[in-house]
Amino acid sequence: MFSSDVEASKFVGAKLKSVSGVRGIIKSVLKGKNGLVRATFEDKIFPSDIVFIRAWKSVEPPEYCAMQRNLLDPTWVGMKTMRELRWERGITLTENKDSEYKDIKRRHRAEAEGEDKSGRVMLSRNTRMQLPFEMKEGVHPD
């Protein structure tokens, strides 16, 4: 399971799991067997089962940038923005037709003459159905 006894000894006590869902634990390392371990499982596992160990390996990420700690240094020049780079190279910004603003088309009611447009509110059919009877359109109390 492991490539050496030293590597296997780091994982003593680690949890194992087979493809069929049987859980287990690594008990000890078999000395001189180049990474073989003794493990116990909750149930019998089959020779065709694959056994997984969830292990973490610490990896040092590569450094992509160096932090500037002294911003008062007069020789330091910051990173240019995309706008500055396009301006220097004379590159125009490409325009997407999908990204342009469009006029909003709204439904309008036919207002009666002399009626104030600002006082009217558009309500959906479901909202109008839920209104009390006195507030529904077309009902005029005498």
Disulfide bonds with the S-S distance in Angstrom:
none
